[in-house]
Structures are given as C-alpha cells and as structure tokens.
Amino acid sequence: MLHPPSQHATTKLTATDFSNFFRSKVANIRAATASANPPVINPRPSTSFSQFQPATVEEITHLINTMPAKSCPLDPIPTSLLKRLAPHIAPVICHPCNLSLYSGVFPIKLKQVLVLPLLKKNNLDPETASSYRPISNLPYISKVITCAP
C-alpha cells in the first residue's frame, strides 16, 4: 500500500548511462546555440508584492481535495490517505506554507525531486537512452505549498 508497483520499463541502462546521455544532449545544444545572439527580453510592467495574505486552513484543505492525487516515493504517506485526512492535516501544512511566504525560503527537504526516465513511446527501444524522457516527480506537499494562494 505504501509503495505501489512501478509501471516503468525494465532496462539494462544504468543511472550513469542516462546521466551521460542527458549531459551530452545539453552540451550539444549549448554548442549549437553558442554563437546565437542572446534573446531580447522586454520587461513588462508588473505589480510588486509588498505583503502576502496568509493561506488559510480552508484554502489548504480545498487545495488538497482538488489537486490530482499523484504520489511520489518521497511522500511520507500515500496521497490518497493524505486526502482522507485533509481536514486534520491542513493546519499542519498551512504553517510551513505561510512560513515560506513570510521568509521567502522554501523548505530544503521539500526541494527534493525524483527524476524518472520514461519511454517516450512504447514502440521505442528500451535499451537506448534516447528513447526516454526525464520526468520530475515532486513530493505532494511541495505542490500544495507552491500552489497555495
């Protein structure tokens, strides 16, 4: 229940194989665009925030109940259980959310991400690193805090 079975393709490729492939891909893109002119970015008028309204327990409860129930192996409990406990756990989540807004610091523990290589298409060769795309899987609480009003 806490760790559902994986639906990822089985391959003999290692983490080093994927790392080398994606590093090479980035290096090739950088080399191909090194002589290009830098992009022109025109600033747009915007309103600056002088203060934030703290998130309420009701807003956090609503977020938990309406966000997709996607889980991550980094989650301490399954998202389905968290959703059932939303009215009881929302006050606990509300505190770090507001603390993050006030301090401008996002909790380091919630910055962790699990990057999974997923096959782009089922008919591609699972033994070739270029057949995969990296998918970032964030802890559910990280998504709740970043989506808080």
C-alpha positions in Angstrom: 0.0 0.0 0.0 2.8 2.5 0.8 4.8 1.6 -2.3 2.7 0.8 -5.3 4.3 -1.4 -8.0 6.2 0.5 -10.7 4.9 0.7 -14.2 8.3 1.7 -15.7 10.0 -0.2 -18.5 12.7 -2.7 -17.4 16.1 -1.9 -19.0 19.8 -2.7 -18.5 20.6 1.0 -18.8 22.2 2.5 -15.6 21.8 5.8 -13.9 25.2 6.7 -15.3 24.1 5.8 -18.8 21.1 8.2 -18.5 23.3 10.9 -16.9 25.9 10.7 -19.7 23.2 10.8 -22.4 21.4 13.8 -21.0 24.6 15.7 -20.2 25.8 15.1 -23.7 22.4 16.3 -25.1 22.6 19.5 -23.1 26.3 20.0 -24.2 25.3 19.6 -27.8 22.5 22.1 -27.6 24.8 24.6 -25.9 27.5 24.1 -28.6 24.9 24.5 -31.3 23.5 27.8 -29.9 26.8 29.3 -28.6 27.1 31.7 -31.5 23.4 32.7 -31.5 22.5 36.3 -30.4 21.1 36.4 -26.9 17.3 36.7 -26.7 15.8 40.1 -26.4 13.6 40.2 -23.3 11.4 43.2 -22.9 10.4 43.8 -19.4 6.6 44.0 -18.8 5.0 46.3 -16.2 4.1 44.3 -13.1 2.8 44.9 -9.7 5.2 44.2 -6.9 4.1 42.4 -3.8 4.6 44.3 -0.6 2.9 41.7 1.5 1.2 38.3 1.2 -2.1 37.3 2.7 -1.5 34.2 4.7 -3.0 31.0 3.4 -6.0 29.7 5.5 -6.6 26.2 6.7 -9.7 26.2 4.5 -7.7 27.1 1.4 -5.2 24.4 2.1 -8.0 21.9 2.6 -9.5 22.9 -0.7 -6.2 22.5 -2.5 -5.6 19.1 -1.0 -9.1 18.0 -2.0 -9.0 19.4 -5.6 -5.4 18.7 -6.6 -4.7 15.4 -8.5 -3.8 12.6 -6.2 -0.4 11.9 -7.8 2.0 10.3 -5.4 5.8 10.3 -5.2 8.0 7.7 -3.5 9.4 10.7 -1.5 6.0 11.2 0.1 5.9 10.1 3.7 2.3 8.8 3.3 0.2 7.9 0.3 -1.6 10.9 -1.2 -5.0 9.0 -1.1 -4.5 8.8 2.7 -3.5 12.5 3.0 -6.6 13.5 1.1 -8.8 11.5 3.5 -7.0 13.2 6.4 -7.2 16.7 4.8 -9.4 18.4 7.5 -7.0 17.1 10.2 -3.7 17.7 8.5 -4.4 21.0 6.7 -3.4 23.1 9.8 -0.1 21.3 9.9 0.6 22.0 6.2 -0.7 25.6 6.5 2.1 26.6 8.9 5.1 25.8 6.7 3.2 27.3 3.7 2.8 30.6 5.5 6.3 30.5 6.9 7.7 30.0 3.4 5.7 33.0 2.2 6.9 35.2 5.0 10.5 34.2 5.0 10.9 33.8 1.2 12.6 30.4 1.9 11.2 27.1 0.7 12.0 24.1 3.0 15.1 22.3 1.7 13.5 18.9 2.4 10.7 19.7 0.0 13.1 20.7 -2.8 14.0 17.1 -3.4 12.7 15.5 -6.6 12.8 12.1 -8.0 13.7 12.1 -11.7 12.5 9.0 -13.6 13.3 8.1 -17.2 10.1 7.2 -19.0 9.9 5.7 -22.5 8.7 8.4 -25.0 6.7 5.7 -26.9 6.0 2.1 -26.2 7.5 1.0 -29.6 10.9 2.6 -28.9 13.9 0.5 -27.9 14.1 0.4 -24.1 17.9 -0.3 -24.3 18.6 3.1 -26.0 18.8 6.1 -23.7 17.4 8.4 -26.4 14.1 6.5 -26.2 13.5 8.1 -22.8 12.5 11.5 -21.4 13.2 12.6 -17.9 10.1 13.2 -15.7 10.4 15.0 -12.3 8.3 13.6 -9.5 7.8 16.1 -6.7 6.5 15.4 -3.2 2.8 16.1 -2.9 3.3 18.6 -0.1 5.7 20.6 -2.2 3.0 21.1 -4.8 0.4 22.1 -2.2 2.7 24.7 -0.7 3.7 26.2 -4.1 0.0 26.3 -5.2 -1.2 27.9 -2.0 -3.0 31.3 -2.6 
